[in-house]
Amino acid sequence: MNKFLLLICVLVFAVSFAQAQETFKEKGYTLIFKNNYANLDPALKKRMVETFFEVYPKLAKDFNTKTDKEVVFYIDTAYKGVAATGGGRIVYNPEWFVKHPGDIDVVTHEVMHIVQNYGDNDGPGWLTEGIADYVRFKYGVDNPGAKWTLTPFKPEHSYKNAYRITARFLNWLELNGNKGIVVKLDSAMRNNTYKDTLWKDLTGKTVDELWAAYVANSGS
């Protein structure tokens, strides 16, 4: 290969790399955006970045001021789930956005997992995901655009169902005499002080008693 062709190859590689990774800084936070999906809609990328900087600083302020200052988004064609979070890094499946172009608040749910940062504590997974979906409900930028709502109550539900079912329960608690309970539960999970008796410590009732009250007022 002559020097001219080598130079062209190097430049093409450099340009490709630059397109595959970008860094954004705003409000004291850094977002590194990586992508290996050639057909990523630039408008979607822009919206993901905007959602991060709209939501993440608010979550940091309200839940965990010590959360990571630098976050990585990676659009990865090899990942086949919806999204996964760990160590300040979120991997997204581009096909999910192809099929659900309005679901921008996947970002809101996943960045809350970074804020949660529960580590290896023994707290219940259903509560982790319930809090994340509660946050999506409260802080989401366009849940209606995804036709996303909290799951209407059904008799077969349990607070341990996680995600939107648990989130609806948490929201009911917030609206019915237990304002601030989600922040307190989140803090206990992160500080590894969560225990089953915490519900009674915070509200005067066990979680099963709270759920029974929720069921009895399921229309509210």
Secondary structure, DSSP 8 states (H G I E B T S, - for coil): --HHHHHHHHHHHHHHHHHHEEEEEETTEEEEEEE--TT--HHHHHHHHHHHHHHHHHHHHHH-TTS-SEEEEEE-TT--SSEEEETTEEEE-HHHHHH-TT-TTHHHHHHHHHHH--TT----HHHHHHHHHHHHHHH-S-TGGGT-------TT--GGG-HHHHHHHHHHHHHTT-TTHHHHHHHHHHTT---TTHHHHHHSS-HHHHHHHHHHTTT-
